[in-house]
Amino acid sequence: MSASPVTPQGRPRDPEVDARITRAAAEVYGAEGWARFSVDAVARKAGVGKASIYLRWPNKEALLAAVLATRLSGVRDIDTGSVRDDLVMLARQVLHTFLDEAGGAVLRLMVEAESIPSGREHLDRFLQSQATAGRAIVRRGIERGQLGEQTRATMLLDCISGGALSHALATPARLRPQVAAGADAYAEELVDFVLACVSPAG
């Protein structure tokens, strides 16, 4: 006689609740920092009971680690065939990382990474993905004759990524949604400005 199938205990987790909690956690951390980050504050922000959070994460360290893992997913290398368009796509990804609903958490992490469990690991992974994608774009641009052979990848990317970071840092919290809505257009303006300073291949 075959065994009866095992019936799962309890209700399955609701992904909408998961997303609401991680979004609230990102907003609380971005606004308050690690010292004032707590499960209580996240529960209030998300409109859920603390039990709902502890059902998913054992403590605030695990919760923030989950937030950083999902919100700092990294920068992808996108090959459009045009170095200009590739750099625009790179700039857009960086801008949206800093300006979306979790952008405050990312900016806060850049200051507090050393004091947060696994914070440096998550930040380094994001920065490395950005550098790897950027160098690949510049290398292709040189190979295709779209950039001069003497183009310095580090300087070019510092200007673009640094410009994106500066733009986010200069944005007051109350204007973040408005600036985020214009991020795609700003990415084009930023890249065009930087590329105008780079000598074309001869």
Secondary structure, 3 states (H helix, E strand, C coil): CCCCCCCCCCCCCCHHHHHHHHHHHHHHHHHHCHHHCCHHHHHHHHCCCHHHHHCCCCCHHHHHHHHHHHHCCCCCCCCCCCHHHHHHHHHHHHHHHHHCCCHHHHHHHHHHHHHCCCHHHHHHHHHHHHHHHHHHHHHHHHHCCCCCCCCCHHHHHHHHHHHHHHHHHCCCHHHHHHHHHCHHHHHHHHHHHHHCCCCCCC
